[in-house]
Amino acid sequence: MTNNLTSLNRGFVSLVGAGPGDAELLTVKGYRVIGQADVVVYDRLVSAEILALANDKAEMIYVGKKLDFHCVPQQQINQLLVDKALEGKRVVRLKGGDSFIFGRGGEELEILAEHNIRFEVVPGITAAVGATAYAGIPLTHREHAQAVQFITGHVQKDGQEIDWHAVAQSNATLVFYMGLKQSGYIADKLLTHGLSQDMPCAIIENGTRREQKVHRGDLVDLAILAKQAQSPALIVVGSVTTLHEKLDWFESC
């Protein structure tokens, strides 16, 4: 549901998840609202094929971020969305994956709500779901994992520490977003809290894209695997990763 309209001359913001990379994973609703937008505010991981869906007259504004370098600070992005909506524009805030899973979508909508700007949320396929599917790694499997956890590998400087005891479960699949730089720390914490050194793991690089690569190994060697991978990448820890060789369908296409 959208929030209540308080001023007829205010615009409208659609928070759209673009999916993990393959343009064909975009939802039908996402396709429609992108084509109707007056302004598209987009991130680094949104593919050129999806950006091409925008109207030729739409204003395209890049606000992408990458590791250790933020092109546009988050506060400025928030204000940009407010300003464009107050101009009466139909704005699409376009993010890779799903906006509500480590995408700061909630933070941006809070600002819009505070300014009484109408909005909607168009979910996208999050990277963990898309990348593992394209790597032939089921997130759950009766013989391997009865639960799955999505965990950020990037913690704010003064942020709360991850509850590693709760995370380090051998019957669960663990998916770490933005974890390449912290791979050694992640492995150390998981090992310290009870996971075995030979717990299988994988790093999926450029998931769902033509250049996708899957790096497989054991938890004790996670930091070494990470040196072979490039961002964007996901770290997957759990015995389900052993199914990659058997179920891999995408790289063999």
N, C-alpha and C positions, 0 to 999 in steps of 0.2 A: 504494500500500500504506500501511497505517497502522503506526505504531510499536507496540512490544510493550506489552501491558497489564501493569502492575506492581501495581495495586491495584484490587480489584473495586468499590470505592465511588467511584472517580473517574469523572467525566463524559466527554464526547466532544465534540470541536469539529469542525464542518464549515466549511471555508473556501470560501465560495461566491462566484463571480463572477456578478453580476447582469446583465451585458451593458451596452451603452452608453446605453440609455434606453427603447427600445421593449420593453414587457413581454413581447411574444410571442417575443423572442429569448432568453428564459431557457431553460436546458436542462430536460429532463424530470426529471433527477436533482435539479437545483437546486430545482425546484418541489416535489418530494417532501420533501426534507430541511427546507425552510423550514416546511412544514406540520407537521412532526414536532417542531420545536424547542421547548424550554422557554424559551430565551432567544435573542433576535435582537439582535445588536450591528451596527448599520448606519451607513453613510456618507451624506453629503449627496446624492450623485447617484443613489441608489437610488430608483426611482419609487414613488409611492403605490400603484400597481396591484400591484407586487411585494410591498410591505410588507403589503398586504391579504391576501396568501396565508397569512400566519402564523396560527397557532391563536389564538382569542380570548383564551385564558388565558396566552399567551406573554408574557414580560416583554420589552418593546421598549426598547432603550437606544440613543440617538442619540449618535454620536461623530464627527460630520461635521467636515470641514475645508474651508476655502476660502482663496483667495489672501490671504496675509499675516495670516490669523487661524485659529488652531487651537483649536477648541472644547474638545477634550480632547487633552492631549499624548500622543505615541505611547507613551511609557513607561507612562502610566496605562492606555491601551487594552490594552497587553500584560498588565498586572497584572489588569485586569478579566477578561480571558479566562481567565487562570489561576484566579482566585478563583471564577468561576462554574463552571468545570469541576470544581474541588475540592469544590464543593457537590454534585456528582453530577449536574449538569444536562447536557442535550443542548443545546449552544450552536451557533448559526449565526453565523459572522462574515461579514456580507454587504457586499460591495464592488461599486462600479460597475465595468463592464468586466470585465477578468480580473485576479485577485488577484496573479498572478505577473508582470504587466507594469506596472511603475511603480506597484504597489499596496501595496508593503511587506508583501505576504503572506509572503514568505520570512522576514522579520524576526520576524513574529508567531509563525510556526511554530517558529522556533528556540527561542523562550522556552518554548513548550509542550513541546518535546522535552526541554529541560533540566529540566522538572518532571515528566517521564514521563507526560505527558497524551496520550491517544490522539487522533489527528486524521485527517482526510481532506481532499483537495482536489477541489473541483468546479469545473472550468474554466468561464470565461464568454467570450463574444465580446468581444475587446478593442476599445476605441474606434476604433483605426486601421482595423480590418477592417470594423466595423459602419458607422461614419460615412462612410467612402469608398464603400462599397457603396451606401448610401442616397443618396450624392451623384453616383452614376454615374461614379466615378473608380476604375478598376481599379488596384490597387497595382502590378501587373506587366502588361506588354503587349509582345509581340514587337517592335513598331515603336517603342517608347518606353523601356521600362525592363526590364532583366534582373536587377535586384536591388531589394530594399527594406530600408530601415533605420528602426527605431523608436528615437527619440532623446528624452531628457528635456530640456526647456527650463528645468528648475529644478534647479540644482546646489547642493549643500550649501555653506555658507559656506567650509568648508575642504576641499571636495571636489576631486577631480581634474578638470582642464580636459578638455573634449571634444577628441578628436583630429580637428580640423577638416579636416586634409588627407585623412584616410580617409573623412570624411563627404561632402565636397564632390565627388561623382561625378556627372557629367552623365547617365550611363546608369542611374541608380538613382532610385527614389522615396524621398524623405526625409519622414518623418512625425515632427513634434515635438509631444510632449505638454507641456501646461502651459507653453506658450511665448509667450502673448500679451504678457505684461509685458516679455519679453526679445526681442521680435520685431525691433527695430532692431539689437540686438547679434547676433542670429542671422543676419540678412541681411548685416551688415557682415563677419562671419567667413566666410560662404559666398562672398561676392564677393571678399574678400581671398585666398581659397584657390582661386580659379579659376573659379567659376561665373559665367555671363554675367548681365549686368544684366537682360536680357529673358527669363531663365529663367522659365517660367510657374509660378505657385503659386496656392494656394487656402487659405482659412481656412474650416473647417466649424464652424459654431456650432450647439450643441444637436443634434448628429448623431443621427439615427434618431428624433428626437422630432417632434411635430407642428409645433413652432416652428423647425424646422431652417432655417438660412440658409447659403448658400454665397457667399463673397466671393472673386472671381477677379481676378488681376492679374499683374504681373511682380515678380520678386524685389526689384528696386530700390525698389519701392513697398510692400514688405511692412509696414513700420511704419505707413504710412498706412491700409492695409487693416485692420490690427489695431485701430486706433482706432474702426473701424466695427463691430467684433465684440464680443461679450460672452462671458464664461466660462460654461459649459465650451466650449472650442473646441480644434480641432486645426489645426496648420499643416502643409500638404502642399506640398512643393516637387518639381517635376518636370514633364516634358512631358505626363504622363498627365492632368494637371489640365485640359488643353485639351479632353479628351473629355467634360467635365461637361455642356456645353450639348447635345451630341449624345445622351448616354446617360442624362441625368437622367430618372428615372422617378418618384421619390418626391414631389418638390414639385409635379409635374403631376397627381398622383392626385386 
